[in-house]
Structures are given as structure tokens and as C-alpha cells.
Amino acid sequence: MTNRSRFREKAHNVKIEKRKEEKAMVLIDGDDGLPANEVGNWAKEKHGYLCRYIKICRKTREKYLGINKGGAAYFDLFCATGRAKIKNTEEWIEGSAVAAWKASVAGGSPFSAMYVSDVDEESLNACVTRLKALGAPVTPIHARAADAVPQMVRLVNHYGLHFAFIDPYNLGALDFDIIRKLAQLKR
């Protein structure tokens, strides 16, 4: 085998691994008829922290809501389906984007926009359907997180107060360019 063919083989294997890293979790039938995910019990605690933070920031977020203000958008770069079943139980929970939207509404300062992205189109569509059913102003972006961020950044007021939830399926899917691109926003 020549050096060139070894290089091609290695490049091909890297592409395969990258696709595996970006692949969303396995989908199951949700309790509401839409696709869902299966997650570990830890997801409840994670979403608890997410919702608590959103509630704590509600008064600050409120200052950015309304006419001629910068807005307060929520970005979920790995949104999945918006609904999940806890493994080895019969318990169902909201996904991060749905939980975040509900927490912002319950706090009286709903996000002015919800930008959700996922590499898996079926997961993205399920999440969008769930958010729309709740009246969320949702904008879907079917792309890898690193490719979705520039689109999200272009769509929002750079002086708004925006919240990015970055929860990849695995660390291999976390491209640090995501942070660099989000840093273009002032807040």
C-alpha cells in the first residue's frame, strides 16, 4: 500500500468517524405520537439546572423584550426531539428546548425567538412540532452545530441578550468554533 492510498484510507476513516460523532441518538416512538429519544436519569437533573438558570435570569431577560429592544433568543444547537423517555423506566420528560421554552413562559419573560438545530432532520422536525404546539416562535436550522451557529448569529440582534444551550450527544460533536462564533454576539 502506498503512502497516498494510506492517506486516502485514513481520510475516509476520519469522515466515517465524524459522521458517527454527529449522528443523533436512536429514535423511539414518543408518548405523543412523535419521535423521541431515550436518555439516562441524569437528564432530569440537567434540565432542572437549565430551567433554574432560565428562571433566575427572567428579570434581566425582561429588559431585552419588546419593541425596539435587542430581544432575548434561545439557541439549542443539539435540540434532539424535544421529548425523551428515561431509560429502564416509563417516565417521560421534556427535551431541553421544550423545557427551556416552558420555563421562560412560566417566568413571565418568554424568549423572543427559539433557534433550534440538529444534524438529524427527523429529530429537528419533532422538536419544532412540539415547540410550535406550545406557541414558541421557533426557527429550525437543519445543520451541524458549527454550521448552524453562523446562521443563528446573523438572524439575531447582536445587542440582545441571548442564551445558547450547548449539549452535544458526545464530546466528539463539540467543535470549539461554535464558541468562537457565538462570541461575536455582544451579550
NORSUL-V557052 format. One line per field, one symbol per residue. ss: DSSP state (a for helix, b for strand, c for the rest). psi: psi as a letter, one per 30 degrees, with the letter a starting at -180 (. if undefined). burial: b if it has 16 or more other ideal C-beta (glycine too) atoms within 10 Angstrom, else e. A space follows every 50 residues. Layout:
BEGIN
ss->???
psi->???
burial->???
END
This chain:
BEGIN
ss->ccaaaaaaaaaaaaaaaaaaaaccccbbbcccccbbbbbccaaaaaaaaa aaaaaacaaaaaccccccccccbbbbccccccbbbbcccccbbbcaaaaa aaaaaaccccccbbbbbbccaaaaaaaaaaaaaccccbbbbbccaaaaaa aaaaacccccccbbbcccccaaacccaaaaaaccccc
psi->kleeeeeeeeeeeeeeeeeeefkllkklklfgflkllkllffeeeeeeee eeeeeegeeeeefgklkglfljlkkjfifbfgklkkkglgkkllleeeee eeeeeefgikkfkjjkkkfjeeeeeeeeeeeefggkikjkjjlleffeee eeeeflkfgljkkkjjilelfffjkffeeeefffke.
burial->eeeeeeeeeeeeeeeeeeeebbebbebeebeeebbbbebeeebeeebeeb beebeebbeebbebbeeeebbbbbbbbbbbbbbbbbeeeeeebbbbbbbb bbbbeebebbbbbbbbbbbbeebbbbbbbbbeeeebebbbbbbbbbbbbb ebbeebbeebbbbbbebebeeebbbeebeebbeebee
END
